[in-house]
Amino acid sequence: MKHHLKLDPKALFVLLALLTFAASAFIRIRIGQKNQHQQVSGSIGYEPDVILDAGHGGMDGGAVAQSGQTEKELNLLIAQKSRMLLKLMGVDCVMTRDSDISLDYEEGASVRQNKQNDLRARVKVAERFPESCLISIHMNQFSQTKYHGAQVFYGKAPEGQTLAQYMQDAFRQALDPENDRKIKPSPDGVYLMKNVTAPAVIAECGFLSNPEEAEKLGQDPYQTKASLAIVSSYLRFAGEKEETK
């Protein structure tokens, strides 16, 4: 792992906010360009610091807001913004997907089989880079519309809990100071978290079932703030990890 900038959390967040403001046009342009994919396919010749996993994709849309906006597209937008910010800070990262696809999609296979193929493919990416931190980006959904707020879940590696706490704190600071949600271990049924041994978190960036929050999540500035929270928490985590070596 590279040496990362070590700052206190508030200073780090402010620095990233300034960088984000300066680079916002650049980020939008790069994300809008086609054929600039950096998702993993074949050997990339190095061990990235971070694997960004945009949840769902392709035939699997994930949660859907009342407006019709899908989780898969929001996950990808936030993952792409996070990648650009990480690269601005000198952090090597790869994405499990950088377009609207299901990984290892098999024509003619059942929906269930293709979903299993997709999850296994994501695990394989993590297995190829066992020293890389995995950040899986998602949106939440519930039957009642009143629930809202970002929440972070962590995998079985002990360090994942630390990253999750830093990310939860950053989401609170960036998106909603009144968010009192706590980090939790990932439920046993989450295949990706169950099968990844490296530090790993699921960042549920908000509830698409809450109309007000869903509207915010669909806006570019809010997505950038969510990305800012993800990146600043990773840099804090990586900086403190290096200090203990």
NUBASE-828151 format. One record per residue (C-alpha): residue in three letters; y, z, x. Coordinates in nm, 4 decimals, m for minus. Layout:
REM NUBASE-828151
REC code v w u
REC ala Y Z X .
...
This chain:
REM NUBASE-828151
REC code v w u
REC met 0.0000 0.0000 0.0000 .
REC lys 0.3508 m0.0775 0.1179 .
REC his 0.6136 0.1873 0.1850 .
REC his 0.8196 0.2264 m0.1306 .
REC leu 1.1720 0.3512 m0.1736 .
REC lys 1.1782 0.7282 m0.2263 .
REC leu 1.4499 0.8559 m0.4610 .
REC asp 1.4700 1.1299 m0.7182 .
REC pro 1.3743 1.0045 m1.0673 .
REC lys 1.7286 0.9861 m1.2073 .
REC ala 1.8675 0.8030 m0.9039 .
REC leu 1.5737 0.5647 m0.9087 .
REC phe 1.6295 0.4900 m1.2758 .
REC val 2.0009 0.4230 m1.2233 .
REC leu 1.9295 0.1946 m0.9279 .
REC leu 1.6780 m0.0042 m1.1274 .
REC ala 1.9191 m0.0244 m1.4202 .
REC leu 2.1822 m0.1782 m1.1931 .
REC leu 1.9291 m0.4201 m1.0490 .
REC thr 1.8180 m0.5113 m1.3988 .
REC phe 2.1745 m0.5834 m1.5084 .
REC ala 2.2364 m0.8000 m1.2027 .
REC ala 1.9085 m0.9859 m1.2375 .
REC ser 1.8784 m1.0158 m1.6159 .
REC ala 1.9707 m1.3839 m1.6295 .
REC phe 1.7347 m1.4587 m1.3419 .
REC ile 1.4511 m1.2800 m1.5196 .
REC arg 1.5043 m1.4732 m1.8432 .
REC ile 1.5149 m1.8041 m1.6569 .
REC arg 1.1987 m1.7357 m1.4584 .
REC ile 1.0058 m1.6167 m1.7618 .
REC gly 1.1126 m1.9276 m1.9484 .
REC gln 0.9858 m2.1616 m1.6786 .
REC lys 0.6459 m2.3162 m1.7338 .
REC asn 0.3679 m2.3523 m1.4798 .
REC gln 0.4794 m2.0450 m1.2878 .
REC his 0.1707 m1.8425 m1.3809 .
REC gln 0.0567 m1.5653 m1.1494 .
REC gln m0.2410 m1.4433 m1.3432 .
REC val m0.5533 m1.3838 m1.1384 .
REC ser m0.7830 m1.6806 m1.0870 .
REC gly m0.9892 m1.6997 m0.7703 .
REC ser m0.8969 m1.5146 m0.4523 .
REC ile m0.5317 m1.4315 m0.3870 .
REC gly m0.5977 m1.3106 m0.0320 .
REC tyr m0.4451 m0.9629 m0.0576 .
REC glu m0.4700 m0.6357 m0.2460 .
REC pro m0.1793 m0.6055 m0.4917 .
REC asp m0.0173 m0.2693 m0.5529 .
REC val m0.0190 m0.3137 m0.9306 .
REC ile m0.2243 m0.4987 m1.1896 .
REC leu m0.0198 m0.5632 m1.5036 .
REC asp m0.2409 m0.6107 m1.8066 .
REC ala m0.0741 m0.7624 m2.1132 .
REC gly m0.3057 m0.6490 m2.3911 .
REC his m0.4693 m0.8912 m2.6365 .
REC gly m0.3863 m1.2644 m2.6252 .
REC gly m0.5210 m1.5942 m2.7528 .
REC met m0.7348 m1.5506 m3.0629 .
REC asp m0.6688 m1.1731 m3.0538 .
REC gly m0.3164 m1.1077 m3.1779 .
REC gly m0.3399 m0.7290 m3.1846 .
REC ala m0.1064 m0.5394 m3.4156 .
REC val 0.1378 m0.7349 m3.6333 .
REC ala 0.4861 m0.6262 m3.7435 .
REC gln 0.6160 m0.6832 m4.0966 .
REC ser 0.8295 m0.9610 m3.9508 .
REC gly 0.5156 m1.1390 m3.8368 .
REC gln 0.5748 m1.0784 m3.4672 .
REC thr 0.2496 m1.0067 m3.2887 .
REC glu 0.1572 m0.7447 m3.0362 .
REC lys 0.0137 m1.0019 m2.7969 .
REC glu 0.3498 m1.1759 m2.7504 .
REC leu 0.5465 m0.8535 m2.7048 .
REC asn 0.2923 m0.7198 m2.4565 .
REC leu 0.3274 m1.0370 m2.2518 .
REC leu 0.7077 m1.0356 m2.2568 .
REC ile 0.7254 m0.6762 m2.1328 .
REC ala 0.4575 m0.7408 m1.8701 .
REC gln 0.6478 m1.0451 m1.7412 .
REC lys 0.9721 m0.8501 m1.7205 .
REC ser 0.7919 m0.5663 m1.5416 .
REC arg 0.6486 m0.8122 m1.2910 .
REC met 0.9919 m0.9514 m1.2096 .
REC leu 1.1354 m0.6028 m1.1597 .
REC leu 0.8433 m0.4969 m0.9414 .
REC lys 0.8889 m0.8045 m0.7255 .
REC leu 1.2617 m0.7334 m0.6954 .
REC met 1.1618 m0.3937 m0.5551 .
REC gly 0.9137 m0.5490 m0.3111 .
REC val 0.5988 m0.4458 m0.4969 .
REC asp 0.3040 m0.6872 m0.4955 .
REC cys 0.1551 m0.7322 m0.8409 .
REC val m0.0706 m0.9625 m1.0386 .
REC met m0.1221 m1.0117 m1.4110 .
REC thr m0.4499 m1.0348 m1.5963 .
REC arg m0.2874 m1.3004 m1.8142 .
REC asp 0.0465 m1.4786 m1.7969 .
REC ser 0.0132 m1.6948 m2.1071 .
REC asp m0.1218 m1.6732 m2.4614 .
REC ile m0.4930 m1.6849 m2.3789 .
REC ser m0.8119 m1.4883 m2.4241 .
REC leu m0.9755 m1.4373 m2.0858 .
REC asp m1.3131 m1.6070 m2.0388 .
REC tyr m1.2855 m1.7665 m2.3821 .
REC glu m1.6063 m1.9447 m2.4843 .
REC glu m1.5795 m2.2284 m2.7342 .
REC gly m1.8199 m2.1779 m3.0236 .
REC ala m1.8816 m1.8098 m2.9520 .
REC ser m1.8143 m1.5480 m3.2183 .
REC val m1.4870 m1.3579 m3.2332 .
REC arg m1.6720 m1.0443 m3.1280 .
REC gln m1.8330 m1.2163 m2.8294 .
REC asn m1.5042 m1.3599 m2.7104 .
REC lys m1.3392 m1.0194 m2.7453 .
REC gln m1.6135 m0.8704 m2.5286 .
REC asn m1.5739 m1.1535 m2.2778 .
REC asp m1.2014 m1.0846 m2.2605 .
REC leu m1.2420 m0.7123 m2.1982 .
REC arg m1.5092 m0.7654 m1.9345 .
REC ala m1.2853 m1.0153 m1.7565 .
REC arg m1.0033 m0.7611 m1.7407 .
REC val m1.2385 m0.5035 m1.5932 .
REC lys m1.3510 m0.7587 m1.3335 .
REC val m0.9914 m0.8029 m1.2212 .
REC ala m0.9617 m0.4275 m1.1692 .
REC glu m1.2940 m0.4208 m0.9842 .
REC arg m1.1735 m0.6912 m0.7459 .
REC phe m0.8746 m0.4765 m0.6523 .
REC pro m1.0088 m0.1180 m0.6518 .
REC glu m0.7005 0.0222 m0.4756 .
REC ser m0.4562 m0.1311 m0.7228 .
REC cys m0.2941 0.0704 m0.9992 .
REC leu m0.3612 m0.0710 m1.3476 .
REC ile m0.0896 m0.0660 m1.6136 .
REC ser m0.2060 m0.1978 m1.9502 .
REC ile 0.0779 m0.2760 m2.1909 .
REC his 0.0274 m0.2437 m2.5669 .
REC met 0.1956 m0.1700 m2.8998 .
REC asn 0.0835 0.0965 m3.1435 .
REC gln 0.0148 0.0735 m3.5167 .
REC phe m0.0626 0.3187 m3.7949 .
REC ser m0.1167 0.3024 m4.1696 .
REC gln 0.2012 0.5050 m4.2358 .
REC thr 0.5331 0.3543 m4.1334 .
REC lys 0.7048 0.6816 m4.0409 .
REC tyr 0.5404 0.7161 m3.7007 .
REC his 0.7299 0.5914 m3.3967 .
REC gly 0.7757 0.6442 m3.0249 .
REC ala 0.6193 0.5229 m2.7018 .
REC gln 0.3154 0.7102 m2.5751 .
REC val 0.1094 0.6811 m2.2565 .
REC phe m0.2655 0.7312 m2.2178 .
REC tyr m0.4465 0.7695 m1.8864 .
REC gly m0.7886 0.6742 m1.7521 .
REC lys m1.0469 0.8824 m1.5727 .
REC ala m0.8910 0.8751 m1.2235 .
REC pro m0.6951 1.2022 m1.1763 .
REC glu m0.3896 1.0214 m1.0379 .
REC gly m0.3596 0.8299 m1.3627 .
REC gln m0.2482 1.1468 m1.5384 .
REC thr 0.0426 1.1840 m1.2962 .
REC leu 0.1525 0.8247 m1.3481 .
REC ala 0.1202 0.8671 m1.7243 .
REC gln 0.3486 1.1717 m1.7222 .
REC tyr 0.6112 0.9945 m1.5137 .
REC met 0.5950 0.6960 m1.7477 .
REC gln 0.6213 0.9112 m2.0597 .
REC asp 0.9286 1.0800 m1.9114 .
REC ala 1.0802 0.7410 m1.8287 .
REC phe 1.0141 0.6041 m2.1787 .
REC arg 1.1863 0.9088 m2.3244 .
REC gln 1.4880 0.8579 m2.0999 .
REC ala 1.5094 0.4813 m2.1500 .
REC leu 1.4162 0.4353 m2.5153 .
REC asp 1.4398 0.7548 m2.7201 .
REC pro 1.5525 1.0979 m2.5937 .
REC glu 1.4103 1.2535 m2.9131 .
REC asn 1.0580 1.1236 m2.8484 .
REC asp 0.8405 1.4353 m2.8158 .
REC arg 0.5069 1.2582 m2.7779 .
REC lys 0.2754 1.3864 m2.5046 .
REC ile 0.0471 1.1976 m2.2703 .
REC lys m0.3217 1.1995 m2.3589 .
REC pro m0.6503 1.0947 m2.1984 .
REC ser m0.7605 0.7546 m2.3191 .
REC pro m1.0144 0.7759 m2.6051 .
REC asp m1.3768 0.7223 m2.5025 .
REC gly m1.4018 0.3983 m2.6965 .
REC val m1.1371 0.2136 m2.4928 .
REC tyr m1.3528 m0.0176 m2.2819 .
REC leu m1.0945 m0.0971 m2.0149 .
REC met m1.0065 0.2643 m1.9375 .
REC lys m1.3706 0.3680 m1.9500 .
REC asn m1.4689 0.1155 m1.6850 .
REC val m1.1763 0.1259 m1.4416 .
REC thr m1.2011 0.3724 m1.1524 .
REC ala m0.8516 0.3254 m1.0053 .
REC pro m0.5441 0.5051 m1.1435 .
REC ala m0.4890 0.3428 m1.4823 .
REC val m0.2658 0.3939 m1.7846 .
REC ile m0.2139 0.2376 m2.1248 .
REC ala 0.1545 0.2135 m2.2122 .
REC glu 0.1904 0.2029 m2.5908 .
REC cys 0.5539 0.0942 m2.6034 .
REC gly 0.6118 0.1734 m2.9710 .
REC phe 0.4842 0.1282 m3.3268 .
REC leu 0.4911 m0.2172 m3.4833 .
REC ser 0.4074 m0.0464 m3.8131 .
REC asn 0.7519 0.1188 m3.8042 .
REC pro 1.0016 m0.1507 m3.9158 .
REC glu 1.2970 m0.0041 m3.7260 .
REC glu 1.1069 0.0338 m3.4004 .
REC ala 0.9402 m0.3056 m3.4423 .
REC glu 1.2825 m0.4668 m3.4726 .
REC lys 1.3932 m0.3022 m3.1483 .
REC leu 1.0749 m0.4064 m2.9695 .
REC gly 1.1480 m0.7658 m3.0633 .
REC gln 1.4858 m0.7571 m2.8866 .
REC asp 1.5229 m0.8664 m2.5244 .
REC pro 1.7411 m0.5722 m2.4087 .
REC tyr 1.4950 m0.3182 m2.5526 .
REC gln 1.2028 m0.4951 m2.3864 .
REC thr 1.3909 m0.4826 m2.0571 .
REC lys 1.4476 m0.1086 m2.0965 .
REC ala 1.0763 m0.0593 m2.1609 .
REC ser 0.9998 m0.2607 m1.8479 .
REC leu 1.2515 m0.0536 m1.6564 .
REC ala 1.0700 0.2633 m1.7624 .
REC ile 0.7348 0.1217 m1.6528 .
REC val 0.8625 0.0118 m1.3124 .
REC ser 1.0675 0.3223 m1.2325 .
REC ser 0.7732 0.5483 m1.3136 .
REC tyr 0.5407 0.3454 m1.0919 .
REC leu 0.7876 0.3587 m0.8005 .
REC arg 0.8180 0.7347 m0.8393 .
REC phe 0.4397 0.7657 m0.8461 .
REC ala 0.3901 0.5393 m0.5431 .
REC gly 0.6624 0.7102 m0.3413 .
REC glu 0.5184 1.0566 m0.3959 .
REC lys 0.1679 0.9311 m0.3225 .
REC glu 0.2790 0.8055 0.0180 .
REC glu 0.4392 1.1393 0.0998 .
REC thr 0.1022 1.3119 0.0672 .
REC lys m0.0731 1.0821 0.3157 .
